Amino acid sequence: MSEPLPHLAFESHEHSLKNKVILVTGAGDGIGKQAAISYAQCGATVILLGRTTSKLEAVYDHIVSEGLTQPSIVPLDHEGATSTHYKGLADTIGEEYGRLDGILLNASVLGALCPFEEIKESEFDQVMQINVKAQVLMLQALLPLLREAQTSSVVFTTSSVGRVGRAFWGAYSMSKFATEGMMQILADEHKNKAIRFNCINPGATRTQMRAKAYPGEDANTLKTPSQIMPTYVYLMSDVSRGVSGESLDCQPK
Ligand SMILES: NC(=O)c1ccc[n+]([C@@H]2O[C@H](COP(=O)([O-])OP(=O)(O)OC[C@H]3O[C@@H](n4cnc5c(N)ncnc54)[C@H](OP(=O)(O)O)[C@@H]3O)[C@@H](O)[C@H]2O)c1
């Protein structure tokens, strides 16, 4: 029998991410919410970024109620944010923590699922702005802080439709292809450096985005965000040092 893949077999504990400062985008709901809580449970100081402050506050309260390291909250909407906002974010993180050990680029929108010819220009722009351009601008601002860390990890979120195109997945699918490309470019630019870049494909996971994409599906048949966390913690932990340019599946077929 073959050995299980290291990211699937990874067993985290309360010190797996000790002393690490990790930014999570889309930390108010779904997979990002669970990742923020799991990172805090593994000892990290988590920066919770998202567009709905009340959701971020609920995650903050959850983390504090477990007696974990106090997180910080950054309310920010990727749709309207410009490079100036991301530079401001970098300045704030720099003043507060002096470095960044990891970033989980998780926030995304699905947009409309429709035939290619029916993709509206405004919807295409919105999906590309949130899923792609925001990540470019954020990383340009934050890379200097990620280089300040002894070893740091940038984790992008992809999808199976970011590897093989699928009918009617239009702008979302194209945005995930772009995400895979961005990860590969950065990994290649940082070969043999202390900073690593990888993608995670969560696979079908019980969240609001999945329910929107598959309204008729029985959500109880799907993995929960907490069940796919080993890969998320593995890529942030020092165990994955040296792993870069990979696109890992939480639920390989
Ligand atoms: N669930 C799946 O089956 C699945 C499969 C493959 C890939 N993925 C990927 O996994 C990641 C997480 O998805 P999910 O299923 O957890 O989705 P979700 O439940 O819809 O959560 C997405 C998060 O992103 C935030 N967000 C959306 N637009 C934003 C914006 N303009 N600015 C800041 N934050 C924004 C949302 O904030 P609000 O809560 O305030 O709206 C929410 O917290 C995404 O990248 C998705 O493409 C998911």
The ligand as a Gaussian input file, in Angstrom:
#p B3LYP/6-31G(d) Opt

LIG

0 1
 N      -16.476000      25.343000      -0.842000
 C      -15.999000      24.640000      -1.871000
 O      -16.506000      23.565000      -2.191000
 C      -14.793000      25.154000      -2.632000
 C      -14.266000      24.337000      -3.650000
 C      -13.152000      24.803000      -4.361000
 C      -12.573000      26.016000      -4.044000
 N      -13.121000      26.791000      -3.044000
 C      -12.443000      28.056000      -2.723000
 O      -12.243000      28.119000      -1.324000
 C      -12.236000      29.498000      -0.891000
 C      -13.223000      29.673000       0.238000
 O      -14.519000      29.377000      -0.257000
 P      -15.765000      29.104000       0.691000
 O      -16.470000      27.949000       0.109000
 O      -15.359000      29.101000       2.113000
 O      -16.639000      30.409000       0.331000
 P      -17.594000      31.310000       1.237000
 O      -18.248000      30.490000       2.267000
 O      -18.433000      32.040000       0.237000
 O      -16.578000      32.313000       1.931000
 C      -15.864000      33.251000       1.173000
 C      -15.283000      34.297000       2.073000
 O      -14.677000      35.288000       1.248000
 C      -15.130000      36.572000       1.670000
 N      -15.188000      37.531000       0.572000
 C      -15.908000      37.452000      -0.557000
 N      -15.781000      38.575000      -1.268000
 C      -14.956000      39.389000      -0.564000
 C      -14.470000      40.704000      -0.774000
 N      -14.862000      41.440000      -1.832000
 N      -13.631000      41.233000       0.121000
 C      -13.269000      40.535000       1.224000
 N      -13.726000      39.288000       1.492000
 C      -14.560000      38.726000       0.607000
 C      -16.534000      36.315000       2.196000
 O      -16.927000      37.376000       3.024000
 P      -18.456000      37.550000       3.510000
 O      -18.704000      36.407000       4.434000
 O      -18.446000      38.851000       4.175000
 O      -19.288000      37.468000       2.287000
 C      -16.335000      34.990000       2.922000
 O      -15.838000      35.192000       4.223000
 C      -12.569000      30.316000      -2.136000
 O      -11.367000      30.786000      -2.706000
 C      -13.223000      29.314000      -3.072000
 O      -13.078000      29.674000      -4.415000
 C      -14.199000      26.383000      -2.333000

